[in-house]
Amino acid sequence: MIKALFWKEWCEHRWKLAYGCVLLMGFVAVGLRSRIVQDAVIVVFAAVGGSVLMPLLVGMGLVAAERSDGSLEMLLALPVRSWKIFAVKMAMGTLVCVGPIVGCMVLSLAMAAGREMSASRIIVPYLGGVAFSIVMLVWMVAFSIRQPSEARAGLVGIAVFMVWFFMIILDESAWLLDGSSLVITPFGIFDCTLDRNYDILPKVISVQLVIGFCLMMWAAYRFGKLGRTKE
């Protein structure tokens, strides 16, 4: 049954993986080939842009699509625990989010390693993008899991991102959070990987793991209630 669930999710989301690979890897290939700007600019844009775009694209359809077409109740009626169904969805969603970013990293290494940037300088921003995309997917799904349509789920994801952004702005302008915004929000991941502020890396990792685990447990609990909730 678990294999069948993975196949179902793959059939539903594989076009997003293909779309993300074509879009992001095409951007990297053209940018690194043309050399209009420095290689570092292309790498950073691909890593950061992919880490925001892919969770939005994937997260908005992970649960809301089945709620809107009425198939979620049938899915939850299967002889499988709801948390396992949710885990399969999140695993496939993570794969689709990470795939294009990893593809961009491999392409960047093949085209530009040792030219303007060392291989390690190329890998680190993409690893940050992978981590950010996973964290953003977890946050987005956790807060949008009860949304009845993909459009509303997408708006929730954008709202989550904007809340993070304004927390960073307030912290830098007024020091209201005394620098803790980089630890609470996943923007600390980019601060570590792009700005090489490795001093806060252990704190960022530990806090994000705790927050991510709590959000996953909360989302899994709410997912199991969806089959019995009429909204």
Protein Blocks (a to p, Z undefined) as FASTA:
>chain_A
ZZmmmmmmmmmmmmmmmmmmmmmmmmmmmmmmnomacfklmmmmmmmmmmmmmmmmmmmm
mmmmmmmnopmmmmmmpccdfklmmmmmmmmmmmmmmmmmmmmmmmmmmmmgoklpcfkl
mmmmmmmmmmmmmmmmmmmmmmmmmpcbfklmmmmmmmmmmmmmmmmmmmmmnomnnopl
mmmpmklmmmmmmnopaklmmmmmmmmmmmmmmmmmmmmmmmmmmmmpcZZ
